[in-house]
Amino acid sequence: QVQLVESGGGLVQAGGSLRLSCVASGRIFSISAMNWYRRAPGKQRELVARITSGGSTNYADSVKGRFTISRDNAKNTVYLQMDSLKPEDTAAYYCNVQGWGGTGYLNNWGQGTQVTVSS
């Protein structure tokens, strides 16, 4: 079994920063991409940021210039540095890992961590 454990969420004032972390553990052979999604109340889940094994990144337009995704391949860990936070960033943030493991193709999700930005 592959498990993802997220941390770093919390309550912050608008303009502040938070850093999310997600550690993948278990029988992992390779990770092709690590992603951060979020779901705000009453809204659909959206892809916030993505980073591939080669380091290529993609961001939602709403977070470009404010959020930075990075990863530590040796530790199977992905980070999301969130700066200049806005109230509209309030959501549950979920880590997603795609790759290959002991049970075959991986498309695993973390339990989510809440980010609340007050105005």
N, C-alpha and C positions, 0 to 999 in steps of 0.2 A: 504494500500500500504506500502511496505517495501522499504526504500531508503538506499542507501549506499553512504557515502560521504568520499572521499579520500583526503588526504593532505600530504604535506611533500616533494613532488618532487622538482626538480630544477636542476641547473647546478653545477657540482662539478669537481674538478681536479682528475685525477687518483690517487688512494691511499687514497682518502677522504672518508667521511661517510655521509650518509643520513638516516633519519628515516621516514618511511611512516606510516600513520595512516589511519584507515578506521572505521567509526562509522556507525553501522546499527541502523535504527530507524523505528518505525511503529509497527504494530501488529505482534509481534514476540513471539511465544510461547516457542520455543527452537531452539538452533543452534547446529547442530551436527558437523559442520566443517567450518572453515574459511580459505580461501586460497588466495594466491597472485599469479597472472599470469602476464606474460609480453609478449609483441609483439614488436619485433624490425622490422624496415623497411625491407620488402622483405622476412621476415621469418614468420613461423607459430607461433601461440600463444603457449607458454609453461608454464607449472606449475612450479613456482619457489619454493613455500613453502606451507605447509599445516599444520594446527593444529586442532586437534579434541577437543571436549568438555572435554575430559579427560586429555588433555594436550599432547597427542602424536604428534610428529612432523615428517615431511618428507621434504626433500630438494632435489632440482635438484643437480646432481653431480657438475655442474658448479659453484654452490654457496656455497657448503658445506664448513664449516669452516670460511666463510666470512659473511654470512647472518644469522640472528636469528629472528625467528617468535615467537610472544608471543600474549597473549590475556587477556583481562579483561572481564570476563564473566558478571560481574555486570553492566558493561557499554556497553556491546555488541560491543566491540572495539577490533580490531586486529592491531598489529604493525609489521613492518618489519624493523629491524635494519640492515642496509647495510654498512659494513665496507670493507676496502681495495678494493674500487670500481675500476673497470677496464673499459676501453672504450667499451668493448663488452657487458657491462651491460646496455648500452644505449638502452632504450626502453620505451614504454608506459606501465605502471604497473597498473593492474586492481585487485581490490578486488572482491572476490566471496564468497557468504555466502550460505550455505546449511542447511536446517532445516525445521521447521514447523511454519506457521504463520496463521493469520486470514483467508487467502485465500487458505490455504492448503500447499502443499509442496513448499518450498522455494529453488530457485536456482538463486539468484539475483546477479547482477553485478553493480559495480560502474562505474563512467564515465571515470575513468582513470586519472592517473597523470604521467606527463612526467619526466623521469630521463635521464639526459644527462651527460656523463662522458667524459671530455676532456683529451687528452693525453699530 
